[in-house]
Amino acid sequence: MSAGAAPAATGRRRLPWLVAGAVVLVVLVVVAARLLRFSEAGAAFIGTYSGAAPQPAGTPGGFPAWSAWQHGLNAVFLLFMVRSGWRIHRGGRPTTFWTRRNGGRIRTANAPIRIAIDLWSHFVADTLWVLNGLLFVVLAAVSGHWVRIVPTDWAVVPQAVSAGLQYASLVWPTENGWIDYNALQQLSYFVVVYVAGPVALLTGLRAAPGFAARLRFLDRRFSLRAAKTVHWWTMWFFVAFTAVHVFLVLATGAVRNLNHMYAVRDDQSWAGAAVFAASLVLTAALVLALRPAVVRRVAGLTGAVLHRPPKAPRTPSAR
């Protein structure tokens, strides 16, 4: 067995135990939450704090059309970010490289750095994701919808604890997402947009080839290894948030929630579900279409691509 195969085999052996441990942990959390939720103290706490997010007067309700488009695009960009990031982390010797053309309007004094094609793919997905996020922040600020996801009152903390207890006990909060979020949703969306997003961007720039060499003065305060570690775990935060987010959307009234997010309407029609299903089909088609050969051709539009097919393993000669 090769050196690389041993950790993979160990990981496969551990996977069933990790899954079993996660299931046991979830069951224990639900049991504990239900015991607390339906105790006298728990009932009194939820009676005082319903879980609603405190919001200033005049907070806009509903969702603008641009938020639906950006929500769908964000999911696609995040998928390709995680996909390319996982390939980079998994390692292995790259066989395809990309070098930016140092001509035209974008020129630098230093020669462009050659990078692996997976890193190029990661940068492309990152750039689209960041631009989409910046546009969301600007439009939210201009339209006033930022108030829905930015806490403005410290009462959001006990309210979020109450909402979390209700979720964990499987007795869902009863807010109408079209009008307002509960406190836990508000805090979660705030962290995703205004905390985790900037952390992912800054740590990604800190670890990026080219930038890393120019930022060596930060090594004592924030080393390259630390930046990569924070960037890696930030990615897993997004993965975990997305998994929980999708589960709760489907478990707490899928038809109505999908209408809010994809059809920009508050009713029980199947319009949102249809748009959601179509988006899944289009995303799957895009994943299948972006084969390595296609990615190389696309990358070739912006730089020089060098592809070195892996050599076939040598077979021992017969004696």
C-alpha positions, -999 to 999 in steps of 0.1 A, spaced: 0 0 0 14 34 -9 19 62 16 -11 82 2 -34 52 3 -28 45 40 -44 77 53 -73 72 29 -79 37 41 -78 49 77 -103 77 69 -127 51 54 -125 30 85 -132 59 107 -161 73 87 -188 48 100 -178 56 136 -178 94 129 -213 91 114 -226 70 143 -211 94 168 -228 123 150 -261 106 151 -258 98 188 -248 134 195 -278 148 176 -302 124 195 -287 135 229 -290 172 220 -327 167 209 -335 148 241 -318 174 263 -335 202 245 -369 187 248 -364 181 285 -354 217 290 -380 231 266 -409 214 284 -397 220 319 -411 248 340 -380 269 337 -378 263 299 -415 272 294 -411 304 314 -380 313 294 -397 308 261 -427 327 274 -405 357 281 -384 353 249 -404 340 220 -373 339 197 -384 369 175 -356 392 163 -360 428 176 -364 451 146 -367 489 142 -400 504 131 -403 506 93 -382 474 86 -392 464 50 -409 430 46 -408 406 18 -379 400 -5 -368 420 -36 -363 402 -68 -325 408 -68 -321 389 -35 -337 358 -51 -313 359 -81 -283 365 -58 -293 337 -35 -293 312 -64 -260 325 -78 -244 324 -44 -252 287 -41 -237 279 -74 -205 299 -68 -202 284 -33 -205 249 -48 -176 255 -72 -155 272 -44 -158 242 -21 -152 218 -50 -120 234 -62 -109 241 -26 -113 204 -17 -92 195 -48 -65 218 -37 -65 205 -2 -65 169 -13 -32 176 -30 -14 154 -55 9 165 -82 -8 189 -106 -8 181 -142 -23 213 -156 -10 249 -150 -22 284 -159 -1 315 -163 -17 349 -168 -8 368 -199 11 399 -189 -1 421 -217 -29 443 -227 -44 466 -201 -34 445 -171 4 445 -168 27 440 -139 64 447 -134 69 412 -121 64 382 -143 30 363 -137 32 333 -114 23 299 -128 -4 282 -107 -23 249 -109 -55 248 -128 -75 239 -96 -62 271 -80 -72 291 -110 -107 275 -108 -108 284 -71 -98 320 -78 -125 323 -105 -153 310 -83 -140 332 -54 -140 363 -76 -176 357 -87 -187 349 -52 -171 380 -38 -186 403 -65 -220 388 -59 -216 393 -22 -205 429 -26 -234 436 -48 -257 421 -22 -243 443 6 -246 474 -16 -282 467 -26 -292 457 9 -278 490 22 -295 511 -5 -329 493 -1 -329 492 37 -331 454 38 -298 453 57 -319 459 89 -334 424 85 -300 407 90 -280 431 111 -288 430 149 -297 464 163 -306 454 199 -288 433 225 -321 415 232 -313 395 201 -290 373 222 -316 357 246 -341 357 217 -316 337 197 -310 312 226 -348 307 227 -350 301 190 -321 277 192 -338 258 220 -370 255 199 -352 243 169 -332 217 189 -364 204 206 -380 200 171 -407 224 180 -400 250 153 -404 287 159 -435 301 143 -423 333 127 -432 343 91 -400 346 72 -416 368 46 -421 395 73 -392 390 96 -366 364 107 -363 349 141 -333 360 162 -311 329 155 -317 334 117 -308 370 120 -275 363 139 -266 335 115 -272 355 83 -252 384 99 -223 362 107 -223 346 72 -225 379 53 -206 404 74 -181 381 93 -174 348 76 -174 363 41 -147 389 49 -127 364 68 -128 340 38 -117 368 15 -89 382 36 -74 348 45 -77 338 9 -57 368 -2 -32 363 25 -25 327 13 -27 334 -25 5 331 -45 18 365 -53 1 381 -24 18 358 1 53 369 -10 43 406 -7 28 401 28 57 384 45 59 413 70 27 397 85 44 364 92 50 371 129 14 383 135 -5 362 111 15 334 94 8 318 61 0 285 78 -25 303 102 -42 320 72 -46 287 54 -59 270 85 -85 298 91 -94 297 54 -99 260 55 -122 260 86 -141 290 72 -149 269 42 -163 241 65 -183 267 83 -200 276 50 -206 239 43 -221 233 77 -243 264 75 -255 255 41 -264 219 52 -284 232 82 -300 260 61 -312 236 34 -325 211 60 -345 238 79 -359 253 47 -373 219 37 -384 209 72 -401 241 83 -425 245 54 -407 238 21 -433 251 -3 -437 285 14 -400 289 21 -390 281 -15 -416 306 -27 -399 333 -5 -364 324 -17 -369 316 -54 -403 330 -66 -404 362 -44 -440 355 -32 -457 345 0 -482 318 -8 -486 280 -11 -481 277 -49 -454 255 -63 -437 283 -83 -407 285 -59 -403 247 -58 -403 246 -96 -377 273 -99 -356 255 -72 -358 222 -91 -348 240 -123 -318 256 -106 -307 221 -94 -309 207 -129 -290 237 -144 -263 234 -117 -259 197 -123 -256 203 -160 -230 230 -154 -210 206 -132 -211 179 -159 -203 204 -186 -172 218 -169 -150 187 -177 -112 192 -173 -108 197 -211 -135 224 -210 -119 241 -180 -86 241 -198 -102 258 -229 -119 284 -207 -87 291 -188 -68 295 -221 -89 325 -229 -71 345 -202 -37 329 -200 -13 302 -212 -23 267 -202 3 239 -199 -11 204 -196 11 174 -188 -9 142 -188 1 119 -160 26 92 -169 14 57 -170 29 36 -142 58 14 -153 52 -23 -154 79 -45 -142 97 -62 -171 96 -100 -173 128 -118 -166 
